[in-house]
Amino acid sequence: RHSRPGGAISPGSRLPEGESIHVFGPALNVVKKVYTLIDSFDTSAWVYWAKTDGAFFAWDPLHKRFIQAQPREGKRYDTLSLMAMNARAVLDMARDLAAEKEKEEKKEGVRPGPA
């Protein structure tokens, strides 16, 4: 599939064979939209919620989204533990989307790119 005229990327687009992209600093909701185009990413978005309001993420593989959770009233957890939980959720998302990408590539007969 190809990009739209003017360089805009259409949903389901793919890079030409042999090309790869690493994305620096994407918001996590952006990764869900472009995972078929990128080979790797790094982000610090997951740190923000742990540091600002003690929230953590859980990856929902059924709906391909993060669920933001807060500790119960009166409970506080240390930032390091929350960051570890958020990092695990980002890893779960990356693994889930990579499996989805591989499944789509097999269905379309596209050779999988680098992991």
Buried (B, 14 or more C-beta within 10 A) or exposed (E): EEEEEEEEBEEEBBBEEEEEEEBEEBEBEBBBEBBBBBBEBEBEBBBEBBEEEBBBBBBBEEEEBBEEEEEEEEEEEEEEEBBEBBBBBBEBBBEBBBEBBBEBBEEEEBEEBEE
